[in-house]
Amino acid sequence: MSRAFVNEDHFVEDLPDRALSEHPNYVTQRGLELIEAALEVARRSHGEAQAAGDRDALAKAARDLRYWNSRRASAQLVAPDPDISNVQFGSTVTIVRDDGRQQTFRIVGEDEADPAHGTISHASPLARALLRKAVGDVVRAGRDEAEITAIE
């Protein structure tokens, strides 16, 4: 039946799916736990929206559920290599910028990244510059350069 003949006061537009990254979905153990927690929240929200008959909340919850199901299905758990001579996924890296600022970041998956709390996505420009480098190497860090001073 055409929507023109449906007698409803309120239409719920289909929400577009959340964009999925084209990068591999590498995750740390913590990142996998965060994805699973977000998936559980999405499942719970979906069930609550269904029970309440809240179509707007249901559309949002369904979109989140699709996103987190996809992220869980594509997650690739990466265990850090014990050899820390080079920066790798999961490494904690300390850099000193040209202006003397010292910063420490852990390279993690996209869903776990939170630069304000010291974690950056493996797909970020800084992480890509750091990967496979060693202590003493100089990398491009934004507009400046930075030297790697420690890898853990």
C-alpha positions, 0 to 999 in steps of 0.5 A: 500500500502506498504511504499516501494512503496510510493514516498516521500522524507520524512517520519514522524515516529510516536512519542511514546506517553508520559509516563503516571504516574501510580500514581493517577492524584491528582491536586490542582485547580492551577494544573487543570488550568495548565493542561487545559492551556497545553491542549489548547496550544496542541490543538492550535499547532495541528491546526496550524501544520495541517494548515501548512501541517507540518507533524513533528510538527503535529506528536509532537502536536498530541502526546502532545494532547493525553497526555494532554487529558489523564491527563485532563480526569484522573485529580482528583481535591483534595480540602485541608482539613481545618484540618492542623494538619497532612500533606496532599495533598496541604499542605505547609510544612516547614522542618529543615534538620540535617545540619540546612537548612530550606526548605518549599515545597507545595505538589501538583500534578505531572504536577504542581510540580517544586521543584526549585519553592517550589512545589513537587509532591505527588508521590515524595519520600519526599512528601510520607515521609511527608504525614500524619505526624505532626509538630515535626515528623522526616522524611527521606529527601534524605540521611538525616533526617528532622523535620517538623516545620510547616504545612499550 
